[in-house]
Amino acid sequence: MDLRLLSERFERSDDGTATISRWYANGAFECFGLEDAVREPAAGRPSDPAAMAAWVRAWKIPRVTAIPAGIYDVVIDRSQLFSARATERFFKQHRDANVKIDILTPHLLNVPAYDGIRIHPGVKAEDTDGCLCPGRTHTAGQALIGESRLAMIPLLQKIEEAQGLERLPAPDVRIIPFLRHWAYAYRQVAEPGKVRIEILNAFLLPQRETVEGIDV
């Protein structure tokens, strides 16, 4: 079964550094999300996909700007950054330079003017660098989410199941503690189209008026 994720951005943090969203998986609430500040204008989005990257670069501030709203394919593949960090930690502990650790994480494809946008744990805006961080808890107004790693585990499982991925065991038992909840390798290759995420700037949409509590 394909997986359709929805990230509904509904709140800006009081200090303006972060964006909070509600995430849904096939229509059911999954968790909260944390991203950098949304700087995307409410109007002026080009209809021509070829013009999107230039439009995004006009308002993007590197490393502190959330990606543009839209629909993106998600695959699980190797993260160069997370793999390098895990390999470095392994070497510091075991002093074995022959072991290279691969860390596979969910990866959003074809994001205009961005590279390497991933879903990974994080609790504050400084953890994102444009990426998306899930969390189980959030306090209104704060640029924080909580229990991010606990939120990541079931989300990653849903993505793996939708893509029909079966984890391979780590070739060295010493690697296992460095994987945490990530996969080392899969028997299959993740295919685009099985998992998609729609990111919606809900707080930029016109507010519906009500008459005696009824939406109109």
N, C-alpha and C positions, 0 to 999 in steps of 0.2 A: 504494500500500500504506500502510495506517495505521501510525503509529508509537506504540509503547507504551514509555514510559520508566519505569524503576523506580529510585528513590533509596533505597538501604538504609542508613539511619543506623546505623553500627556502633561509633563511637568518640567519646568526649568528649575534648577536649584537656585536658592536665594542668592548665592554668591555669583551666579551666572557662569560657572565653570563646567557644569554637567547637565545632562539631559536624562530624565528618567522615563522609562517606557513600561508598558505591560506587554508580555509576550503570550501568544496563544499558539497552540499546536493543534492543527485541524479543528479549530474553533473552540477548544477548551483552554482555560487559563493554565499557563505553564509556570511562569515566574515573572519577576521584574527584570528590567534591563538597565544598564548604565552605559552612557556614551559621553563623548565630549560635547561641548556646547554646539547647538544648531545655529549656524550662521546663514543658512540657505534663505534667500529672499522668498517672501510669500507669493511674488509675481515675477514674471519675466523668464520662466523656465522655457528653454527652446523646445520646439516640437521635433526638430531634426536631431536624431541621436548623434550625428557627427559633430554637432556644435556643443554637445553637453560638456565635454572635458574642458573646453575653453571657458564656458560659463561657470563651471565649478571652480576653476582656478582663480577666477576673478574675486571670489569671496572666501576661498579656503585659506585658513592660516594653518600651516603644517603642524601636525602633532597635537593640535588643540581644537580641531574642528570635526564634528560628526559628519559622516558620509551623507550624500544626498538621498532624499526619500526615493523609493523605487522598489522594483522587484528584482531579486538577484538569485541566481542558482547558487546552491551550496554543495560543496563536495568536501570530503575529508582527505587531506593530503599532507605531505611533509611540511612542517614549519621550520624554515631555516633558523629563525631566532630561537625558538624553544628547543630545537635539537642542539644548537650550539651551547645554550645554557646548560642543558642536561649533561652534555658531554664534558663540559668544563667542570661541573660539580662532581661528576664521576671521577675525573682525573685527580681532582684535589683530594678525594677520599681514598682512591685505590692506587694512584700513581701508575696507571696502565694506559699508555697512549694508543694502544692498539684497538681500544673499544670506542666505537662511534655510536651514539644513541640517536635514533630517529624518533621524533615526536610528531604524531599525526593529529591535526586539529581541523575543525570545520573552517572552511575557506570560502568567502563570498567572491564570486567571479565577476569580472568585467565591471568593476565599480569605477565610474568616470573620475579621472584625475587622482585615483588612489591605487596603491599596490599593497598586496599582503594583508587585506582586511580579514580578520578572523574572529571567531567566537571563542573566548577563553575566560577563565576566572579573573576577577578584579573587583575591588571594592570602592575605589575612588577614581576621580577623573584622570589622575596621573598614571593610572594603570592601563588606560585605553589606547592612546596614540591613534585614535580613529576607529579602533576595533569595538566590538560589542561584548559586554560582560553581563552574564546572567546573575541573578541573586534571588534569594528566597524572601528577603525582608527589605523594607525601605521605610524611612521616616520622612514625612512630608517636608519639603524645603531643603533637605540636606543633600549634599553632593556625594552621597554614599549609598551603597547597598550592602546587605549582609548575607552571610552563608553562601558565598558565591560558588565555592567548590561543591557544596551539596546540591546546588541548583544545576551545576554543569553535568553531574553524573547521569541523571535520567534524561536530560536533553541530548547528550551525546549518544545514549543508548537508542533513543528514538531515531536519530539521524542514521546511525549504523543499521538499524532494522529496516528503515525505508530504502536504504541503498543496498540491502542484502549483503552486508559486510560481515565476515567472520574473522575474528582476531587470531593472529598467529602468536604462539608463545615467544617470549624473549629468548634469544639464543644463549644468554648468560644470566644465571639467576641473580648475579650482582646488579643487573640492570633494573630489576623489578621495582625496587624502592624509588628509583628515579623517574619511573613512568607515572606514578600516582594513578590517576584514572585514565590516562591517555593510552592509546594503542601504539604498539611498536611497529606492527605491520599487519596487513590483511591478506587473505587468500585471493580477494578480488580487487579490482580497481574501481574506485568510485566513479559513477557516471553522472554527468550533469542532467538536470531535469527531474530527478527523483525527489529532490528536496529544494524548495524555494522559500525565500523569506521576503515578505513585503514589509517595507518600512514606511510608516505613515506619520506625517507631522500633524497629529490630531490637534495640537494647540494653535495651529495656523489656519484651521478650517473655520468658516463662519459659525458662530454659535447659534443654535436653534432657539427661536423664541418660544415661550410657553404662555398659554392662557389657562389660568386656574389649574396649573400643574400638568397640563396636557401638551405634549410636543406638537408644534405646528410647522 
